[in-house]
Amino acid sequence: MTERRAYAVHEAGHAVVAQALGRTVCAVWIAVECARGGAEIHTEGIALADGAAICWAGQEATDLLNVESPSRLAKGDWERFIGLTSRMDAKEQERLRQDARARARELLRENIKLLKALADALERDGAIDHVTFRRIVDNCAHP
């Protein structure tokens, strides 16, 4: 597997879980040459458990699809999770982390076809806008 594939699967994971949780995904992109990627997701008013699941979805996606990923890939997700949970003690953080990873894993398994299709598109094109994302979602929902 290439590093580009790892970034594509990772970012697709965030977008798929956000979609499954009813959030609007505006764009998803990867830029392997500068070790970056991202997903623009509307998260206003999001529940902590949902936000945490989205944070861990990238790592869970690479694990689920057995894609080896560079350790730096999830660094921003870890930092985001720590920011979300900064008022919790370590025990509460760990419990939420485990629950969030399990929830992300479950949602990704339920949406495996979408995960693979979105990762393929990201690997090929590097960026997906909202319209393209919706088209991929619709194609996966209606074979």
C-alpha positions in Angstrom: 0.0 0.0 0.0 1.2 3.5 -0.7 1.2 6.4 1.6 -1.3 8.1 -0.7 -3.7 5.1 -0.1 -3.2 5.4 3.7 -4.2 9.1 3.6 -7.2 8.5 1.4 -8.5 5.7 3.6 -7.9 7.7 6.8 -9.7 10.9 5.5 -12.5 8.8 4.0 -13.0 7.3 7.4 -13.7 10.7 9.0 -16.1 11.6 6.2 -18.0 8.3 6.3 -18.5 8.4 10.1 -19.6 12.1 9.9 -22.1 11.2 7.2 -23.4 8.3 9.2 -23.9 10.6 12.2 -26.0 13.0 10.1 -23.3 15.7 9.7 -22.8 17.6 6.5 -19.5 16.8 4.7 -18.4 19.8 2.6 -15.1 18.5 1.3 -12.4 15.9 1.8 -8.8 16.1 0.6 -5.4 14.6 0.8 -2.0 16.2 0.2 0.6 13.5 0.8 3.5 15.6 -0.4 3.1 17.8 2.6 1.7 15.1 4.9 -1.7 16.6 5.2 -5.3 15.7 4.7 -8.6 16.8 6.0 -12.3 16.8 5.9 -14.5 19.9 6.2 -17.4 18.8 8.3 -20.2 20.9 9.9 -19.9 20.1 13.6 -21.8 22.9 15.2 -23.7 21.6 18.3 -22.2 18.1 17.9 -22.4 15.8 20.9 -19.1 15.0 22.5 -19.5 11.2 21.7 -20.1 12.0 18.0 -17.2 14.3 17.8 -14.9 11.8 19.4 -16.1 9.0 17.0 -15.3 11.3 14.0 -11.9 12.0 15.5 -11.0 8.2 15.7 -12.7 7.2 12.5 -9.5 7.8 10.4 -7.5 5.4 12.4 -10.3 2.9 12.6 -10.7 3.0 8.8 -7.0 2.2 8.2 -7.2 -0.6 10.7 -10.4 -2.0 9.2 -9.0 -2.1 5.7 -5.6 -3.3 6.9 -3.8 -0.3 5.4 -0.4 0.5 7.0 -0.3 4.1 7.9 2.5 6.4 9.0 2.4 7.2 12.7 2.1 11.0 11.9 -1.2 10.4 10.1 -3.3 10.4 13.3 -1.4 13.0 15.2 -3.9 15.8 14.5 -6.8 13.5 15.4 -5.2 12.7 18.8 -4.6 16.4 19.4 -8.2 17.2 18.4 -9.5 14.5 20.8 -7.4 15.9 23.7 -8.9 19.3 22.9 -12.4 18.0 23.0 -11.8 16.1 26.3 -9.5 18.6 28.1 -11.8 18.9 31.1 -12.0 15.2 31.7 -9.7 13.2 33.8 -7.5 10.5 32.2 -9.9 7.6 33.1 -12.9 9.4 31.6 -10.8 10.3 28.5 -9.8 6.6 28.0 -13.3 5.4 28.4 -14.6 7.9 25.8 -11.7 7.0 23.5 -12.5 3.3 23.6 -16.3 4.0 23.2 -15.6 6.4 20.3 -13.3 3.9 18.5 -15.8 1.1 18.9 -18.6 3.4 17.5 -16.5 4.5 14.6 -15.6 0.9 13.8 -19.2 -0.1 13.8 -20.3 2.8 11.6 -17.5 2.1 9.2 -18.4 -1.6 8.9 -22.0 -0.7 8.2 -20.8 1.7 5.5 -17.9 -0.3 4.1 -18.9 0.1 0.5 -19.0 3.9 0.9 -15.6 3.9 2.7 -14.0 2.0 -0.1 -15.6 4.1 -2.8 -14.6 7.4 -1.2 -11.1 6.2 -0.5 -10.7 5.1 -4.1 -11.9 8.6 -5.3 -9.6 10.4 -2.9 -6.6 8.3 -3.9 -7.4 9.0 -7.6 -8.4 12.6 -7.4 -6.9 14.0 -4.2 -10.0 16.1 -3.3 -13.7 15.6 -3.2 -16.2 18.5 -3.0 -19.7 18.3 -1.5 -21.4 17.5 -4.8 -19.1 14.7 -5.6 -19.3 13.4 -2.1 -23.1 13.3 -2.3 -22.9 11.5 -5.6 -20.6 8.8 -4.2 -23.0 8.4 -1.1 -26.0 8.1 -3.4 -24.2 5.6 -5.7 -23.3 3.5 -2.7 -26.9 3.6 -1.3 -28.6 2.7 -4.6 -26.6 0.1 -6.5 
